[in-house]
Amino acid sequence: MIYREVGQFKTSYTADEAIFPIRQDRWLAFAALAIAYLVIPAVGSEYWLLTIMIPFLVYALAALGLNLLTGYAGQVSLGTGGFMAAGAFATYKLTTSFPGINIVVILIIAGLLTALIGVLFGFPSLRIKGFYLAVATLAAQFLPHLGVQQIPVVLQLQRLGP
């Protein structure tokens, strides 16, 4: 940060471990939330919201997940995009297959399906680390992509029949 916390003393450990221990940080967070919830929906056009804000929020969420994995757990992941693709594809297929279901329910089911895929890749990778973990997560990057590429071929073969 550019500023220092001079004159803002903490009197307890709880106050020191707060999410925003500095007064300026709290005001900046409240201002950012006010802009996000009030200004952007009021001012933004449909084009701006769909082409800039939604991809920004999707990539920010992926970056937060990767930050948790790499920053806090110290693990290397090259498969974040594959899990994003699995979640996006699950959401797409559920939305097009069941158009009458609420989008919140679809997102929860798609999240559970993506978590299942993560567990399927995670259990074999529990005991490995370093380079081998990076290679295992790289496989997680390419297998959903390969599966999405092969689905149209399988559907065409099913239509042809025996």
KAHU-V79028 format. One record per helix or strand. SS is the DSSP state (~ for helix, > for strand). FROM is the first residue (numbers start at 1). LEN is the number of residues. If there is no record, write none. Layout:
ss=SS from=FROM len=LEN
ss=SS from=FROM len=LEN
This chain:
ss=~ from=13 len=4
ss=~ from=23 len=21
ss=~ from=46 len=27
ss=~ from=80 len=18
ss=~ from=103 len=22
ss=~ from=131 len=30
